[in-house]
Amino acid sequence: MATVDECDRAINALAARFGAGGGERAGGLDRSVSATITDVGLRYRAHLHDGVLDDVQPEDDDRAPAQIRLTMTSGDLLALASGELSLGAAWVSGRLKVHASFPDMLRLRSMM
């Protein structure tokens, strides 16, 4: 299990990696995104737009649920951030759970 500091660094590294691909495949996707890290009880919120994931911050319970919700363990977050695990492989294997509308799922899939 990772520490809160390790998770904070990893979520920001993952956001930077995600945005490195540019917005060509994003198809105008503009959504709120949350990531729940199950084993440490953390939840982050960010803004996905133009192929960039930014404004990453701890999420409070007072906001409406994000349009795209990700769920994973801290170990999987660290593996995703370091590049040891790809988003597609994590998703297909069930290590990364994604809750989103069907059109958003298709767009996300094209971005991976």
Summary of the structure (lengths in Angstrom):
residues: 112
radius of gyration: 12.8
end to end distance: 25.7
largest distance: 35.7
contacts: 323
relative contact order: 0.21
helix: 38%
strand: 28%
